[in-house]
Amino acid sequence: MRDDGEQLGQFKVRSLMRELDLVSKQPGSHAYKRATIERPDIPNVLNREFDVPAPNQVWCGDITYIWAQGKWHYLAVVLGLCARRMVGWALSEKPDAELVIKALDMAYEQRGRPKGLLFHSDQGSQGGFNRSSQHL
C-alpha cells in the first residue's frame, strides 16, 4: 500500500483489518516450571571456569523454546566449551529427559565417545539438564 502512495499507520491498519474482518493472533506466553529446590548435593565443579584448554574436557547444556507451526518446540543444545561450538542437539515437542538424552547421545557419538568429560548445566527444572556438574 505504501508503494501505491497510501499513508499507512497503526490506526489505518486497524481500520482495514476491521473492515476485512481480520484478527491478529499472537502466540501465547511461555513459562517453564520453576525449580523449587536447589541441589547442594550436586557440586558446581566448573565454578565459572569457562576457559577450557582442549576439546572434549567440558561440555555445557541448556534448553530453549521456539514457537513454530502454531505451538512451542524445545531445543536442547550441548556446547563444547573449548571452541564454544555446538557438539550435539535435539528438538522435541516436550522439554523432558528424553530430549536431553538425545542431545547428549548425539554429542557423545559425534565426538568419538570421550572419556573423563565434565558436563555442566544450570539447575533448571526442564526434565534433564538439572545438574550443576557431572563427570561422564
C-alpha positions, 0 to 999 in steps of 0.5 A: 500500500505504501508503494501505491502512495497510501499513508499507512499507520497503526490506526489505518491498519486497524481500520482495514483489518476491521473492515476485512474482518481480520484478527491478529493472533499472537502466540501465547506466553511461555513459562517453564516450571520453576525449580523449587529446590536447589541441589547442594548435593550436586557440586558446581565443579566448573565454578565459572571456569569457562576457559577450557584448554582442549576439546572434549574436557567440558561440555555445557547444556541448556534448553530453549523454546521456539514457537513454530507451526502454531505451538512451542518446540524445545531445543536442547543444545550441548556446547563444547566449551573449548571452541564454544561450538555446538557438539550435539542437539535435539528438538522435541515437542516436550522439554523432558529427559528424553530430549536431553538424552538425545542431545547428549547421545548425539554429542557423545557419538559425534565426538568419538565417545570421550572419556573423563568429560565434565558436563555442566548445566544450570539447575533448571527444572526442564526434565534433564539438564538439572545438574550443576556438574557431572563427570561422564 
